[in-house]
Amino acid sequence: MRTCAKFQDVSDKYSLHYPKLYAPGQRDMFFNKRVFAQSIGEAIVTSLLVFFVPFGALSGAANSTGVDISNRTSFGFLVASVLIVTVTLRVRKSIYVIDSQPGVNY
């Protein structure tokens, strides 16, 4: 919420006084095909890691009595836990990047 509250549009006088403010968006500097492909690649790698790390951790897992504990419930719980941690870290990284931009005062 705190980060979303910081974003606001500029007034018409300010935008006319600083015309280069909108230049990066007009030149597709922040979102273009390369950035989109990079995002898709990162999403695929993250998805594979979120699935295969718990899968590898539970493959052949057994408790001290020798009972197999690699069932669907344990696997689903572990995948959900890894997903929650991953999403939380990604959001924290995004907020840090937005908050640490030099020269931007909110």
Rosetta constraint file for C-alpha pairs under 8 A:
AtomPair CA 1 CA 5 HARMONIC 6.12 0.50
AtomPair CA 2 CA 6 HARMONIC 6.76 0.50
AtomPair CA 3 CA 7 HARMONIC 7.24 0.50
AtomPair CA 3 CA 95 HARMONIC 6.96 0.50
AtomPair CA 3 CA 98 HARMONIC 7.98 0.50
AtomPair CA 6 CA 106 HARMONIC 6.01 0.50
AtomPair CA 10 CA 14 HARMONIC 6.27 0.50
AtomPair CA 10 CA 15 HARMONIC 6.43 0.50
AtomPair CA 11 CA 15 HARMONIC 6.28 0.50
AtomPair CA 12 CA 16 HARMONIC 6.20 0.50
AtomPair CA 13 CA 17 HARMONIC 6.09 0.50
AtomPair CA 14 CA 18 HARMONIC 6.14 0.50
AtomPair CA 15 CA 19 HARMONIC 5.84 0.50
AtomPair CA 15 CA 21 HARMONIC 6.97 0.50
AtomPair CA 19 CA 23 HARMONIC 7.41 0.50
AtomPair CA 20 CA 24 HARMONIC 7.87 0.50
AtomPair CA 22 CA 26 HARMONIC 6.45 0.50
AtomPair CA 23 CA 27 HARMONIC 6.20 0.50
AtomPair CA 24 CA 28 HARMONIC 6.16 0.50
AtomPair CA 24 CA 29 HARMONIC 5.21 0.50
AtomPair CA 24 CA 30 HARMONIC 6.93 0.50
AtomPair CA 25 CA 29 HARMONIC 6.19 0.50
AtomPair CA 25 CA 30 HARMONIC 6.70 0.50
AtomPair CA 25 CA 31 HARMONIC 7.99 0.50
AtomPair CA 28 CA 32 HARMONIC 5.59 0.50
AtomPair CA 30 CA 35 HARMONIC 7.44 0.50
AtomPair CA 31 CA 35 HARMONIC 5.75 0.50
AtomPair CA 31 CA 36 HARMONIC 6.83 0.50
AtomPair CA 32 CA 36 HARMONIC 6.13 0.50
AtomPair CA 33 CA 37 HARMONIC 6.04 0.50
AtomPair CA 34 CA 38 HARMONIC 6.13 0.50
AtomPair CA 35 CA 39 HARMONIC 6.17 0.50
AtomPair CA 36 CA 40 HARMONIC 6.24 0.50
AtomPair CA 37 CA 41 HARMONIC 6.13 0.50
AtomPair CA 38 CA 42 HARMONIC 6.10 0.50
AtomPair CA 39 CA 43 HARMONIC 6.11 0.50
AtomPair CA 40 CA 44 HARMONIC 6.22 0.50
AtomPair CA 41 CA 45 HARMONIC 6.27 0.50
AtomPair CA 42 CA 46 HARMONIC 6.07 0.50
AtomPair CA 43 CA 47 HARMONIC 6.01 0.50
AtomPair CA 44 CA 48 HARMONIC 6.17 0.50
AtomPair CA 45 CA 49 HARMONIC 6.19 0.50
AtomPair CA 46 CA 50 HARMONIC 6.05 0.50
AtomPair CA 47 CA 51 HARMONIC 6.27 0.50
AtomPair CA 48 CA 52 HARMONIC 5.88 0.50
AtomPair CA 49 CA 53 HARMONIC 5.59 0.50
AtomPair CA 50 CA 54 HARMONIC 7.07 0.50
AtomPair CA 50 CA 79 HARMONIC 6.40 0.50
AtomPair CA 50 CA 82 HARMONIC 6.23 0.50
AtomPair CA 50 CA 83 HARMONIC 6.27 0.50
AtomPair CA 51 CA 55 HARMONIC 6.29 0.50
AtomPair CA 51 CA 79 HARMONIC 6.35 0.50
AtomPair CA 52 CA 56 HARMONIC 5.85 0.50
AtomPair CA 53 CA 57 HARMONIC 6.13 0.50
AtomPair CA 54 CA 58 HARMONIC 6.12 0.50
AtomPair CA 54 CA 75 HARMONIC 6.67 0.50
AtomPair CA 54 CA 78 HARMONIC 6.01 0.50
AtomPair CA 54 CA 79 HARMONIC 6.02 0.50
AtomPair CA 54 CA 82 HARMONIC 7.83 0.50
AtomPair CA 55 CA 59 HARMONIC 5.99 0.50
AtomPair CA 55 CA 75 HARMONIC 6.96 0.50
AtomPair CA 57 CA 61 HARMONIC 7.44 0.50
AtomPair CA 58 CA 69 HARMONIC 7.58 0.50
AtomPair CA 58 CA 70 HARMONIC 5.31 0.50
AtomPair CA 58 CA 75 HARMONIC 7.05 0.50
AtomPair CA 59 CA 70 HARMONIC 6.42 0.50
AtomPair CA 60 CA 68 HARMONIC 7.26 0.50
AtomPair CA 60 CA 70 HARMONIC 6.83 0.50
AtomPair CA 61 CA 68 HARMONIC 6.09 0.50
AtomPair CA 61 CA 69 HARMONIC 5.82 0.50
AtomPair CA 61 CA 70 HARMONIC 5.79 0.50
AtomPair CA 62 CA 66 HARMONIC 5.35 0.50
AtomPair CA 62 CA 67 HARMONIC 5.31 0.50
AtomPair CA 62 CA 68 HARMONIC 4.45 0.50
AtomPair CA 62 CA 69 HARMONIC 5.27 0.50
AtomPair CA 62 CA 70 HARMONIC 7.36 0.50
AtomPair CA 63 CA 67 HARMONIC 5.71 0.50
AtomPair CA 63 CA 68 HARMONIC 6.80 0.50
AtomPair CA 63 CA 69 HARMONIC 6.67 0.50
AtomPair CA 69 CA 74 HARMONIC 7.34 0.50
AtomPair CA 70 CA 74 HARMONIC 6.40 0.50
AtomPair CA 70 CA 75 HARMONIC 6.71 0.50
AtomPair CA 71 CA 75 HARMONIC 6.26 0.50
AtomPair CA 72 CA 76 HARMONIC 5.90 0.50
AtomPair CA 73 CA 77 HARMONIC 6.12 0.50
AtomPair CA 74 CA 78 HARMONIC 6.12 0.50
AtomPair CA 75 CA 79 HARMONIC 6.12 0.50
AtomPair CA 76 CA 80 HARMONIC 6.09 0.50
AtomPair CA 77 CA 81 HARMONIC 6.12 0.50
AtomPair CA 78 CA 82 HARMONIC 6.16 0.50
AtomPair CA 79 CA 83 HARMONIC 6.05 0.50
AtomPair CA 80 CA 84 HARMONIC 6.17 0.50
AtomPair CA 81 CA 85 HARMONIC 6.34 0.50
AtomPair CA 82 CA 86 HARMONIC 6.06 0.50
AtomPair CA 83 CA 87 HARMONIC 6.09 0.50
AtomPair CA 84 CA 88 HARMONIC 6.08 0.50
AtomPair CA 85 CA 89 HARMONIC 6.18 0.50
AtomPair CA 86 CA 90 HARMONIC 6.23 0.50
AtomPair CA 87 CA 91 HARMONIC 6.18 0.50
AtomPair CA 88 CA 92 HARMONIC 6.18 0.50
AtomPair CA 89 CA 93 HARMONIC 6.11 0.50
AtomPair CA 90 CA 94 HARMONIC 6.22 0.50
AtomPair CA 91 CA 95 HARMONIC 6.18 0.50
AtomPair CA 92 CA 96 HARMONIC 6.09 0.50
AtomPair CA 93 CA 97 HARMONIC 6.17 0.50
AtomPair CA 94 CA 98 HARMONIC 6.24 0.50
AtomPair CA 95 CA 99 HARMONIC 6.01 0.50
AtomPair CA 96 CA 100 HARMONIC 5.90 0.50
AtomPair CA 97 CA 101 HARMONIC 6.57 0.50
